[in-house]
Amino acid sequence: MSRVEQFENIRRDRRDNEMSIRQLAQKYKVHRRTIRQALADAVPPPRKVPARVAPVLGAHVATVRGWLVADKEVPRRQRHTARRVWQRLVEEEGVDVAESSVRTLVAELRRDIFDQSLDVKVPQTHAPAEEAEVDFGEFNALIGGVWLKLWMFILRLSHSGKAVHIAYANQAQESFLDGHVQAFDRLGGVPTGMIRYDNLTPAVVRVLLGRGRGRDENPRFIGLRSHYGFDSFFCQPGIEGAHEKGGVEGEVGRFRRRHLVPVPEFASLAELNAFMAAADAGDDDRKITGRIETVGAAAARELPGLRGLPDDAFDATQTLSCRVDARARVCVRQSYYSVPARYAGRRVQVRLGATAVTAVAEGAVIAVHTRSLHKYTEDLVLDHYLEVLSRKPGALAGATALTKARRAGAFTEAHQRFWDGARRQLGDAAGTRALIGVLLLNRSLPVGDIATGITVATGLGRFDADLVAVEARRAGQATTPPPAVVVPAHAGPARDRPVPGLGAYDELVGVVGA
């Protein structure tokens, strides 16, 4: 019988049988004090827990307390854990005690030594369109059949919880800046207040010790912040500051579990980012725990309040000065990219972006490449070597740039048939030069028209680049309608004119002859 049931029976006998306290105590074999408690309250009072003396640890409480107090003066990562305290008691003090008992003691002493109120997190309310949080999260993916470790840039609006996720091959400054540019563009605006960050290297050069939130900030990040007109807030370093941007910290794991399991597999990083953008749109239908409206509904209220975007986007690229080597390549972040061969041995400017590498010389763009996801790779364009190959036609067959052009579909079966026929008819050197002349046409004529010209020339058995050019222009004219003649409004309606004749000329000839 439980105490509650016993109290119920006592109260029933008192009510129905009018039994005295003495009689009730004798019947239920309890003290009269217990009978009075039952008659006073139907709910039994909680039992008193007796103070127990720790027979083994009691003599070592002062020692453990001293170790924990000393921990206040050492770095957090080198403080005593409960297990380390147990190990020292066993090794140094010769105590035979269970680890669980030591854990209980350490927890009690820490509550006394350390002010637990300092770790209390104060709930915050975020007004619409005012604040956002930014972070990078790590994940893996199969890109082009290769297992890669990637990073996703995340910008999350604090009020609605709407977030933008963008995958990058690194978390360098160009990715950090480009993530802001793309996120602001997708959201259609910029938070009017502040954006919270941890101490990422692309934004913070150095944490200024002893100066609270003081940071030595990266000049490029200052330029981004000035361009878009938002304020920045840097969290405390380490785990102590993680809760200050807890929304985006949780968003990293949520998105990774929801959309990146199983491990995504795509042909390119661009396809992966298209998938992630679609996932962001689909997340508008989800509800954050404890909220009554969806993320999309909250964002619909928040987005109109964002500050408008500047007229021009921020240039997130980094400008480098690179020397072109003897193979007409520039080395950028341990990957090689080709430029036109005439720049070999010279220095060119390289604009390094998160997804593209652009080479500039004399104020003009001379080459644009998709940024490589791997180190020690070569991204070579066949067009950059055509002038050299016209002087060294024998090098074309084994050229790495030709292999890459075939793989990319730029060098087609039609090109190969033209080349084979030209070499049979003209010889290897002359036939290869004829092919190079055709490849040079890509700089001035549409690819589709050139393909038509190659087909016609191959069918006629005439392997001449000039003939291919003529047929390509003819194909372009056939597909392009003639320009419409626009009659000015002031010209008025068309008038009938007589058909011109040669009578006046005949008269003039007659006069001169006379």
ROKOL-939963 format. One line per field, with one value per residue (C-alpha): x, y, z. Coordinates in steps of 0.25 Angstrom, whole numbers, plus 2048, in hexadecimal, padded with zeros to 3 digits. Layout:
u: X / ...
v: Y / ...
w: Z / ...
This chain:
u: 800 / 806 / 806 / 7FB / 7F2 / 7F5 / 7F2 / 7E5 / 7E0 / 7E4 / 7DB / 7D0 / 7D0 / 7D0 / 7C4 / 7BC / 7BF / 7C3 / 7CF / 7D8 / 7E7 / 7EB / 7E2 / 7E7 / 7F6 / 7F3 / 7EC / 7F6 / 802 / 808 / 80B / 800 / 808 / 806 / 7F7 / 7F7 / 7FE / 7F4 / 7E8 / 7EE / 7F2 / 7EE / 7FC / 807 / 813 / 820 / 829 / 836 / 843 / 84D / 85A / 864 / 873 / 87C / 885 / 88F / 88F / 88C / 89B / 89F / 894 / 89E / 8A8 / 89E / 899 / 8A7 / 8AA / 89D / 8A0 / 8AD / 8A7 / 8A1 / 8AF / 8B2 / 8AD / 8A0 / 8A5 / 8AF / 8A6 / 8A2 / 897 / 890 / 897 / 8A5 / 8A1 / 89E / 8AB / 8B3 / 8AC / 8AF / 8BD / 8C2 / 8B9 / 8B7 / 8A8 / 89F / 893 / 889 / 88A / 87B / 87D / 888 / 87F / 874 / 87E / 884 / 877 / 873 / 880 / 880 / 872 / 878 / 885 / 880 / 875 / 86B / 863 / 86E / 86A / 85B / 857 / 84D / 842 / 842 / 837 / 83B / 834 / 830 / 83B / 845 / 84F / 855 / 860 / 86B / 874 / 87B / 877 / 87F / 879 / 87D / 878 / 87C / 87F / 882 / 884 / 88E / 88C / 88E / 88E / 886 / 881 / 873 / 872 / 865 / 85E / 852 / 848 / 846 / 837 / 831 / 83C / 83D / 84B / 853 / 85D / 868 / 873 / 882 / 88E / 895 / 892 / 89C / 899 / 894 / 889 / 886 / 883 / 87C / 873 / 86E / 86C / 864 / 85C / 858 / 854 / 84B / 845 / 843 / 849 / 852 / 84F / 84D / 854 / 860 / 865 / 86B / 878 / 882 / 891 / 893 / 8A0 / 89A / 893 / 89D / 8AC / 8AE / 8A6 / 8AA / 8AC / 8A8 / 89F / 892 / 88C / 897 / 89C / 8A6 / 89E / 8A1 / 8A1 / 899 / 88F / 88E / 88C / 880 / 87A / 87B / 876 / 869 / 867 / 866 / 86C / 874 / 874 / 87F / 87C / 885 / 891 / 88F / 883 / 87F / 87A / 873 / 865 / 866 / 863 / 85C / 852 / 85C / 864 / 858 / 855 / 862 / 85E / 850 / 852 / 85D / 854 / 848 / 84E / 85C / 859 / 85B / 868 / 864 / 86A / 86B / 873 / 877 / 877 / 86D / 863 / 865 / 862 / 856 / 851 / 854 / 84C / 840 / 842 / 841 / 835 / 82E / 832 / 828 / 81D / 823 / 820 / 82A / 827 / 81E / 81A / 80C / 80F / 819 / 826 / 821 / 815 / 81F / 828 / 81D / 81B / 82A / 830 / 829 / 82F / 83E / 846 / 847 / 853 / 85D / 85D / 86A / 86E / 87A / 886 / 88A / 896 / 8A4 / 8AE / 8BC / 8C8 / 8CC / 8D8 / 8D4 / 8DD / 8E4 / 8D7 / 8CE / 8C8 / 8C6 / 8C7 / 8BC / 8BA / 8C2 / 8BA / 8BE / 8B5 / 8B9 / 8B9 / 8BC / 8CB / 8CF / 8CF / 8DA / 8E5 / 8DC / 8D5 / 8C5 / 8BB / 8B2 / 8A5 / 8A2 / 894 / 88D / 889 / 891 / 89F / 8A0 / 8AD / 8AE / 8B9 / 8BA / 8AC / 8A6 / 8A1 / 8AA / 8A5 / 899 / 89A / 891 / 898 / 89E / 899 / 8A7 / 8B5 / 8C0 / 8B6 / 8B7 / 8AB / 8B0 / 8A9 / 8AD / 8AA / 8B5 / 8C0 / 8BB / 8C6 / 8D1 / 8CB / 8CA / 8DA / 8DB / 8D0 / 8D6 / 8D3 / 8C4 / 8C1 / 8C7 / 8C3 / 8BC / 8B3 / 8AE / 8AB / 8A3 / 89C / 897 / 892 / 88B / 884 / 88B / 893 / 888 / 888 / 886 / 893 / 89A / 894 / 899 / 8A7 / 8A8 / 8A4 / 8AD / 8B9 / 8B6 / 8B5 / 8BF / 8C9 / 8CA / 8D0 / 8C7 / 8BB / 8BD / 8BF / 8B2 / 8AB / 8B1 / 8AC / 89E / 8A0 / 8A4 / 896 / 890 / 895 / 88C / 881 / 876 / 879 / 86D / 870 / 87E / 879 / 870 / 87C / 885 / 87A / 879 / 888 / 88A / 87F / 885 / 893 / 899 / 8A0 / 8A2 / 8A0 / 89B / 891 / 88C / 88B / 883 / 879 / 878 / 874 / 86A / 864 / 863 / 85D / 852 / 84E / 84E / 842 / 845 / 844 / 836 / 836 / 830 / 829 / 82A / 81D / 81F / 821 / 812 / 80B / 812 / 80F / 80E / 81A / 81C / 825 / 832 / 837 / 843 / 83C / 843 / 851 / 84E / 84B / 858 / 860 / 85A / 85D / 86C / 86D / 868
v: 800 / 80E / 819 / 821 / 815 / 813 / 822 / 820 / 814 / 81C / 828 / 81E / 817 / 825 / 82A / 81D / 816 / 822 / 81B / 822 / 825 / 81A / 810 / 814 / 813 / 805 / 800 / 805 / 803 / 811 / 81C / 826 / 831 / 82A / 829 / 838 / 83A / 832 / 839 / 847 / 844 / 839 / 83A / 834 / 83D / 83A / 831 / 837 / 833 / 830 / 837 / 82C / 82C / 828 / 81E / 81D / 82B / 833 / 834 / 839 / 843 / 84F / 849 / 848 / 856 / 85C / 856 / 85C / 869 / 869 / 866 / 875 / 87A / 870 / 86F / 868 / 85D / 859 / 859 / 84C / 843 / 83A / 82E / 835 / 838 / 82A / 825 / 82F / 82A / 81B / 81E / 829 / 827 / 818 / 819 / 80D / 813 / 812 / 81C / 81F / 824 / 82D / 833 / 836 / 83D / 845 / 84A / 84F / 856 / 85D / 862 / 868 / 86D / 873 / 87D / 875 / 881 / 886 / 87B / 87E / 882 / 88D / 88B / 895 / 89B / 89F / 8AA / 8A7 / 8AB / 8B0 / 8A4 / 898 / 88E / 888 / 87C / 871 / 862 / 856 / 84B / 840 / 83E / 836 / 840 / 83A / 82D / 832 / 833 / 841 / 848 / 855 / 861 / 867 / 876 / 879 / 886 / 885 / 890 / 890 / 894 / 88A / 87F / 880 / 87C / 87C / 870 / 871 / 866 / 86A / 862 / 86A / 874 / 87E / 88D / 88D / 883 / 88A / 897 / 891 / 889 / 897 / 89C / 890 / 88F / 89E / 89D / 891 / 897 / 8A4 / 8AD / 8AF / 8AF / 8BD / 8B9 / 8B0 / 8A3 / 899 / 892 / 88A / 88D / 888 / 88B / 892 / 89C / 89D / 89F / 89E / 89E / 8AA / 8A4 / 8AC / 8B5 / 8AD / 8AC / 8B3 / 8AD / 8B1 / 8AF / 8AB / 8B7 / 8AF / 8AC / 8BA / 8BE / 8B4 / 8B9 / 8C7 / 8C4 / 8BD / 8C6 / 8BC / 8BB / 8AF / 8A8 / 89E / 893 / 88F / 886 / 877 / 86F / 87B / 883 / 878 / 87B / 88A / 885 / 878 / 879 / 877 / 86D / 864 / 867 / 860 / 853 / 854 / 856 / 84C / 841 / 845 / 847 / 841 / 833 / 82B / 831 / 839 / 836 / 840 / 842 / 850 / 85A / 863 / 857 / 855 / 863 / 863 / 857 / 85F / 86B / 862 / 85C / 86A / 86D / 860 / 864 / 870 / 865 / 860 / 865 / 868 / 862 / 86A / 874 / 874 / 879 / 873 / 879 / 87D / 885 / 88C / 88F / 895 / 89F / 8A1 / 8A3 / 8B0 / 8B6 / 8B3 / 8BF / 8C0 / 8BB / 8C5 / 8C8 / 8C0 / 8B2 / 8B1 / 8AC / 8A0 / 89C / 89D / 8A3 / 89C / 89E / 891 / 88E / 886 / 87A / 874 / 86C / 878 / 875 / 87D / 875 / 879 / 872 / 867 / 865 / 868 / 870 / 874 / 882 / 885 / 881 / 88F / 893 / 888 / 88E / 89A / 89E / 89F / 8A2 / 897 / 899 / 88D / 88B / 880 / 879 / 87F / 884 / 88F / 894 / 8A2 / 8A9 / 8B7 / 8BA / 8AF / 8A1 / 897 / 88A / 885 / 877 / 870 / 86F / 861 / 859 / 852 / 855 / 853 / 852 / 859 / 860 / 863 / 869 / 864 / 872 / 878 / 86F / 870 / 87A / 872 / 865 / 86C / 86C / 85F / 857 / 849 / 84D / 84D / 83E / 83C / 84A / 84A / 855 / 84D / 841 / 84B / 851 / 843 / 840 / 84D / 84B / 857 / 84E / 846 / 83A / 844 / 84A / 83D / 838 / 846 / 844 / 835 / 839 / 845 / 83D / 832 / 83D / 847 / 840 / 840 / 84E / 855 / 84E / 851 / 860 / 85F / 85A / 865 / 86F / 86A / 86A / 879 / 87C / 87A / 888 / 88F / 885 / 87D / 86F / 869 / 871 / 86C / 85D / 85F / 864 / 859 / 84F / 855 / 856 / 848 / 843 / 84A / 844 / 852 / 855 / 863 / 86D / 878 / 86F / 86B / 87A / 87D / 872 / 876 / 884 / 87F / 876 / 882 / 88B / 880 / 87F / 88E / 896 / 8A3 / 8AF / 8B6 / 8C4 / 8CE / 8DA / 8E7 / 8EC / 8FA / 8F3 / 8F2 / 8E8 / 8E2 / 8E8 / 8E2 / 8E6 / 8E3 / 8D9 / 8DF / 8DE / 8E1 / 8EB / 8F7 / 8F0 / 8ED / 8FB / 900 / 8F5 / 8FB / 909 / 906 / 8FE / 909
w: 800 / 7FC / 806 / 7FE / 7FF / 80E / 810 / 808 / 811 / 81E / 819 / 815 / 823 / 82A / 821 / 821 / 82E / 836 / 83C / 845 / 842 / 84C / 845 / 838 / 83C / 842 / 835 / 82B / 834 / 832 / 83B / 840 / 839 / 82C / 82F / 831 / 824 / 81C / 823 / 81F / 811 / 807 / 801 / 809 / 80C / 804 / 80C / 812 / 80B / 816 / 815 / 811 / 814 / 808 / 810 / 804 / 7FE / 80A / 80E / 800 / 7FD / 801 / 7F7 / 7EC / 7EF / 7EE / 7E0 / 7DB / 7E1 / 7DA / 7CD / 7CD / 7C9 / 7BE / 7B0 / 7AE / 7A6 / 7B1 / 7BD / 7C5 / 7BF / 7C9 / 7C3 / 7C5 / 7D4 / 7D6 / 7CF / 7D8 / 7E5 / 7E1 / 7DD / 7E7 / 7F3 / 7F2 / 7F3 / 7EF / 7EA / 7DF / 7D3 / 7D4 / 7E3 / 7DF / 7D4 / 7DD / 7E7 / 7DC / 7D7 / 7E5 / 7E7 / 7DA / 7DD / 7E9 / 7E3 / 7D6 / 7D5 / 7CC / 7CA / 7C0 / 7B7 / 7B6 / 7A8 / 7A7 / 79D / 792 / 789 / 77B / 773 / 765 / 75A / 765 / 768 / 761 / 764 / 75C / 75D / 755 / 756 / 751 / 749 / 73E / 730 / 724 / 719 / 70B / 712 / 71B / 72B / 72F / 73C / 73A / 742 / 742 / 745 / 74D / 74F / 758 / 75B / 76A / 76A / 760 / 760 / 750 / 74C / 740 / 73E / 733 / 731 / 72F / 72D / 739 / 743 / 73F / 73E / 730 / 733 / 740 / 738 / 72C / 736 / 73B / 72D / 729 / 736 / 735 / 727 / 72A / 735 / 72E / 739 / 745 / 753 / 759 / 766 / 769 / 764 / 76E / 76B / 773 / 771 / 762 / 75C / 750 / 759 / 765 / 764 / 773 / 780 / 788 / 796 / 7A2 / 799 / 79A / 78D / 786 / 779 / 76F / 762 / 754 / 74B / 740 / 74A / 74F / 740 / 73F / 74B / 746 / 739 / 73E / 74A / 755 / 763 / 768 / 776 / 779 / 783 / 78F / 78A / 78C / 792 / 79B / 78F / 788 / 78E / 789 / 77B / 77F / 773 / 768 / 771 / 771 / 763 / 75E / 764 / 760 / 752 / 751 / 757 / 74F / 741 / 740 / 745 / 73D / 738 / 72C / 71F / 713 / 707 / 70B / 716 / 70F / 70E / 71D / 720 / 717 / 720 / 72D / 728 / 725 / 733 / 739 / 731 / 736 / 745 / 744 / 747 / 754 / 762 / 76D / 77A / 782 / 777 / 771 / 763 / 759 / 755 / 748 / 74E / 758 / 74D / 745 / 750 / 752 / 744 / 740 / 74C / 748 / 743 / 734 / 72C / 727 / 718 / 715 / 71C / 724 / 71D / 726 / 71D / 722 / 718 / 717 / 70E / 707 / 6FE / 6F1 / 6F0 / 6E4 / 6E2 / 6E1 / 6EF / 6FC / 709 / 713 / 720 / 71B / 70F / 701 / 6F6 / 6E8 / 6E2 / 6D3 / 6D0 / 6CC / 6DB / 6DE / 6E7 / 6EB / 6F7 / 6F7 / 701 / 706 / 70C / 716 / 719 / 721 / 714 / 709 / 705 / 6FB / 6F5 / 6F1 / 6E9 / 6E4 / 6E9 / 6E1 / 6E6 / 6DF / 6E5 / 6EE / 6F5 / 6FF / 70C / 70E / 71A / 71B / 71C / 712 / 706 / 6F9 / 6F2 / 6E4 / 6D8 / 6CA / 6C4 / 6CD / 6C5 / 6B7 / 6B3 / 6B8 / 6B2 / 6A4 / 6A5 / 6AC / 6A6 / 6AA / 6B9 / 6B7 / 6B7 / 6C5 / 6CB / 6D9 / 6D4 / 6C9 / 6D3 / 6DB / 6CF / 6CB / 6D9 / 6DA / 6CC / 6C6 / 6BC / 6B6 / 6AC / 6A1 / 6A4 / 6A4 / 697 / 691 / 697 / 692 / 684 / 683 / 688 / 67D / 672 / 676 / 67F / 68F / 690 / 686 / 68A / 698 / 695 / 68D / 69A / 6A2 / 698 / 69A / 6A9 / 6A9 / 6A2 / 6B0 / 6B4 / 6AA / 6A5 / 6AD / 6B0 / 6A9 / 69C / 69D / 69F / 692 / 68A / 68F / 68A / 67C / 67A / 67F / 675 / 66A / 66D / 66E / 67B / 67B / 686 / 67D / 677 / 685 / 688 / 67B / 67E / 68D / 689 / 67F / 689 / 693 / 688 / 685 / 693 / 695 / 690 / 688 / 690 / 68F / 688 / 691 / 68A / 691 / 696 / 68F / 681 / 67F / 676 / 66B / 65D / 64F / 647 / 638 / 633 / 630 / 621 / 619 / 60F / 615 / 614 / 606 / 603 / 60A / 602 / 5F5 / 5F8 / 5FB / 5EF / 5E6
